[in-house]
Amino acid sequence: MSEQVEKVSAEIENLSTILLSTLDEAQFFSHLAGFMASQLNCERANIYVVKEDSKAILISENAQPSDGSLVLEKGHGPAGHVIRTKKPYFSNNTQRDPLFQKEAEQGVVSELTLPIVHEGIVIATLHLQNLSDEREFSRDDMTAALSILNDLKKPLSNIKMYLQAKFLNESLLRQIESKEKEIQENKTGLQLADTYKIEEKEIIGNSEAMKRLLSISDRVSQSSVNVLVTGEKGVGKQMVARRIHCRSDRGGKSFVSIDCTALPEIRLEAEIFGEESGDFTSPKLKHGLIEAANGGTLFINNIDRLSPGLQSKLVRFLTEGMTFRVNGQMPYKSDIRLIVATSKNIEELIESGEFREDLYYSVNTMSLSVPSLKERLDDMEALSNFFLNLGKTREQQKSLSPCVIKALKEYNWPGNVRELQNVMERAYILSDGIIVERDHLADSVHKVEEVNEEEEDTSFNFTEMTLDELEKKHICLTLDHLGGNKTKTARILGITVKTLYNKLHSYGMIAPKEA
């Protein structure tokens, strides 16, 4: 008996020497599995390495190195059981033991599963298996296996430290790769997912014009149609687009916006559609705003500034639901709602050939016209007070004198709400007390009465002129009165838009290609 013990002891010592000579975990555990199968007289031995997240990876199959492709999820099967309990477990009838269901399907009749533990940490799990009922496991086998593992403390300590260092390096590498990817995305000016989520901003407006607009926009938000928002510069077209997005089913997704006047044409295509560069083996990818808006809303301001080529590409995307990046070879899909805005008369641009008619029909499923500030004078006082005290505490707030409100309502506001905000910010700074007076307003607003009086004095001056000269003056005055809107001008004058273009060309007011 003592000779047998000495023989086993010598074999364990020899195994320990072999294990101490390698840090290749597949070779390490394959040597260990083969030895354990031999000592306990079983047909097969597998070992799973335990990761930090408690998942188990097959490292040695039947005492041979494995490629690590088989991964057991946390808590799965007998491996999950012994990892959790840190105690061995065996069954001599796997078909009747739910824990060994998968093993039974693979023809395993009996199995002894042991945790390979060092200093209280489960490094791996050892699975000793029999494929026939000729050999059964017992508690003596369990004790013998644990005794052998206990005699291998030193090599197990080495492999434990090696695996911990390896797993730590892998974790750090994943973090570095993730950070590099984040930095690369930021370099392209694109931050996906939550970065583009927005909250609805309050739109101040109790005038009938604004109530009507907001009522329609709220109904539009319940559908998924594309929207064209028109209105003068500075009226708040993007605010309306935000409201539609936030109140729609896409409200929890991205709201991505771009102003076509903010970038040169050569960069617009890459910004909207994305760009690919580099060779086939190492391509560099820049996501476009269409990709960033996937599932959400893309808002394009001043869409009239898109070149005909980009207009055509946008139409194709809206028709097919997919597009190509600049220099890209493979198309990509994106599900977006498109809201576009312009301060120009699109119908005039179509007639003059500057805007594609098919794009107009694609984006103009629903059209919203945002009223100018002079069309919503009932909102003037509320808007002015809002901008005057924006971001101020209760103690810091100021009030507008009646003469200021009168002056604000009399002013023409070519810059609309945006100009009003600037005027109020300036007035707050210039006023010493808690009341803002007329003198604190910008000169353009302060002198509005003087300008009006001068206009009244000269409006009835008689001047000799021919009928052609009178016609020219009347056309020009009408055009100026309507803010350059040629369609409305032609309608009021009772002529076609084409006739109006011809007359303006004859006056030298537009280029020949526009006529």
Steps between C-alpha positions, in 0.01 A plus 500: 500500500782736589664425165181608323485818703864575425439435131205739490697758696788475253260537206342808659845650558591430137174660383570801720839544331337484156230750595753742649689498170215646292272802506306387195162447666380255234808279547490545879141383539534225237786344701290533815188350335693202364657429838167522686327271249778244543503516881123469535460244223238690297446513125514874437609824668415859402604827664332842478688819595289746702498864381451803726133521399452134610465378142685172437712434188589145390883499509568125489276234343574135572844606629581683174529880449177662378461815288287667769198543274260326740384741770258417782293791628509589870320241714457252215515123564726320749781753439274785608392301806851429632619855420216635713531250788879436477418137582534182286192324362448165330221299341500138386178542301520820299172430320312536828697803623376831349841658564661263248238524226746615232758238604236224484414605144870458412506141628654564842367246753679622814702810587702635790539879486754675725595864549874567460545752781798698627474741794121493481482591131365252243756490219338225294260206513605137444248261340580127531260295286405142422313400186378164638352373825789263566671757722325718758635791700500504882585734783839329519567616142400849602738493797786358292459765230493784753811356668693504171395858429608597851848358429527726192474831686818650358427448127136600557621819669719578197224441245255701710731805500563457127129480417417800718766707321378377161135578573597844633696578184209385284264723698732801469540438127122497454474828691776657289335385176166636618657835591684521167175433317327772703781747423486414131126559491545834673765600245248453220261729679262215559379370833239230463213374710428705816714793386228616261208460738330832578230644720216713373542874547204721581355696209345822626196604303139587583420683178251340266773445239717306745210304649407387150860404418554305822169319464591384149857406600370285788273312259789456257719359779263204534581388146834404344482717187780730386441868573592827328522797739502844338534849639726802512844480655499499879134402551584171679466232235736266687294542819196374310701205367614413854141510624384265224783256577458504879125441479529218246565128544863578417534740794728267694737464206752735340421850371783595264517841334716668239494847343597491133644851527747394771720283278649531151330285240801269475456398867120484508478164323747332738328654803152388395572165333831396662837426345736207450874530448807278511555175310303177515715348774483798735197714419420811701134570558330832574132460582262751349213679668253275319651205691508693826129576465402135444172440682464872568476830313735683264445877477655678201484880521533718189448200275482738204879530525555134405659458158299321227726194538435472874130564444495206259684273747259597778200421278646159423547428872144606581372275221711190569568532873872442446797699377879499458772677694743714302745256334293215642448173313221349709167672576361534851144534626364757740148558630452872552231763501613800296403854595638775279479876527551798273442875501473504119199445277560144380243526220691793352826307529339207316381730223845653466662152496687542830307234692398153388127449473523133605682596821232759571228236476706259715542744789173688465267224617400754765585869492508736799545876473643670809362855533739792516524706817303788346218251431477406868511835680274358772800290610740796507473583871522138618794423272684819597466433872608140451822596319564794734507277809625177343734324744447763773397438860184660639706775664681577173190536284403831334186644339422685176349847504181558292688718251747217439219255423347757262834548322551125471159456338565782252837366386517291180721216642686379190691256725182380669519311833878463482541877469254558785708275727816698421322833559371383839839368612655837409224696675547300821870585508449873426221559754622594849173452688226243489310680220616488138432831321487589132855641508632155589378351172718461193513808275314320223202449732533830687480710183211315341260796538741739331533263205123460475451875501754547220325233295164674553644836392637365171238244409272751324763699311401540133756407235462523124545158332383297201257209526791255455689670781186498715453128429862427593471698823173331594642152433813577703301648791265200503792259488674684783181516707461122473858435603615391154234229467457481122205259505290730724614805301389345171165401649431852634607659170279259306783360286682165479824437684671455162382843387628650825841338448514641144420850622758482781755382243418795276556729798842340552399374845570128444743297291385367159504135620238583764257654250 
